[in-house]
Amino acid sequence: MRYLLMISAEETEDDATGATPDATGDPERRRAAGMAAFTAWLDDLTVRGVLRAHEGLWPSRTATTVRVREAQVLLTDGPYIEAKEQIGGFALIEVEDLDEAIEVAAGHPACAWGQVEVRPLREL
């Protein structure tokens, strides 16, 4: 079964560069550690053969929200929902069941400071 993992966390001004400091105050060290954990997670999913797609998103301030009301296209700069936590990326996986999808999601490094929402895809 296919599942969409929506990865979200609180956005900061540093999200465009990923330069948030670690406990020692060193943003480069935190970025390197985060990338190592993320790469290990992706490598594991690739070896298991369950990863179908994974993409990161630019910060929500770069979004354009589109609505159509009475045949008029309405555009709003920014995200649909104004909130601290925003979707920062997604993964599409194909696994046996929800339990395995949860196990995959729990392994994502972003779970340490944000969350991963697991949603089944409708089969058309």
C-alpha positions in Angstrom: 0.0 0.0 0.0 1.2 3.5 -0.7 1.4 6.2 1.9 2.3 9.9 1.8 4.5 11.1 4.6 4.1 14.9 5.2 7.0 16.2 7.1 6.4 19.3 9.1 8.0 21.5 11.8 8.1 25.0 13.1 9.6 27.3 10.5 12.4 29.7 11.4 14.1 32.5 9.5 17.1 30.1 9.0 15.0 27.5 7.1 16.1 28.9 3.8 19.7 27.9 4.6 19.2 25.2 7.2 21.6 27.1 9.4 20.2 26.6 12.9 22.8 26.3 15.6 23.4 23.1 17.5 23.9 22.8 21.3 27.4 24.2 20.8 26.1 27.1 18.7 27.6 25.8 15.5 25.1 25.8 12.6 27.4 24.0 10.2 27.9 21.2 12.7 24.1 20.8 13.2 23.5 20.8 9.4 26.2 18.1 8.9 24.7 15.9 11.7 21.2 16.4 10.3 22.2 15.6 6.8 24.0 12.5 7.9 20.9 11.2 9.8 18.7 12.1 6.8 21.0 10.4 4.3 21.0 7.2 6.5 17.2 7.3 6.6 17.0 7.7 2.8 19.6 5.0 2.2 17.7 2.5 4.4 14.5 3.1 2.5 16.3 2.8 -0.8 17.9 -0.5 0.2 14.5 -1.8 1.4 12.9 -0.8 -1.9 10.0 1.2 -0.3 10.9 4.8 -1.3 9.0 6.0 -4.4 9.7 9.8 -4.0 11.1 12.3 -1.5 11.2 16.0 -2.0 11.9 19.0 0.3 9.9 22.3 -0.1 11.1 25.9 0.1 9.7 27.7 3.2 6.0 28.4 3.3 6.5 32.1 2.7 7.3 31.2 -0.9 3.9 29.5 -1.4 1.1 30.8 -3.6 -2.3 29.7 -2.5 -4.9 29.4 -5.3 -8.7 29.5 -4.8 -11.5 29.8 -7.4 -14.7 31.5 -6.3 -17.5 32.3 -8.7 -15.2 31.6 -11.6 -12.6 34.1 -10.4 -9.1 32.9 -9.6 -7.9 34.3 -6.3 -4.2 34.2 -5.4 -2.7 34.7 -1.9 1.0 34.9 -1.2 2.1 32.4 1.4 0.6 29.3 2.9 -3.1 28.4 3.1 -2.9 28.1 6.8 -1.0 30.7 8.9 0.7 28.6 11.5 4.2 28.1 13.0 4.4 24.5 11.8 4.4 24.1 8.0 5.0 21.2 5.7 8.7 21.2 4.7 8.7 18.1 2.6 7.1 14.8 1.7 8.0 11.2 1.0 6.0 8.7 -1.0 6.5 5.1 0.2 5.0 1.7 -0.7 4.9 -0.7 2.2 2.9 -3.7 3.4 0.6 -1.9 5.9 0.1 1.1 8.3 2.4 -0.4 10.9 5.3 -0.5 8.5 4.5 3.1 7.3 4.6 4.3 10.9 7.9 2.6 11.5 9.3 4.3 8.4 7.9 7.7 9.5 9.3 7.3 13.0 12.7 6.9 11.6 12.7 10.2 9.8 15.1 12.6 11.6 12.5 15.4 11.6 10.4 13.5 14.2 13.0 14.7 16.8 11.8 18.4 16.4 8.7 18.2 14.3 6.3 15.5 13.1 5.5 13.3 10.2 1.8 12.8 9.2 1.1 9.4 7.6 -1.7 9.3 5.1 -2.8 6.4 2.9 -3.2 7.1 -0.9 -6.4 6.3 -2.5 -6.0 3.7 -5.2 -7.8 4.9 -8.4 
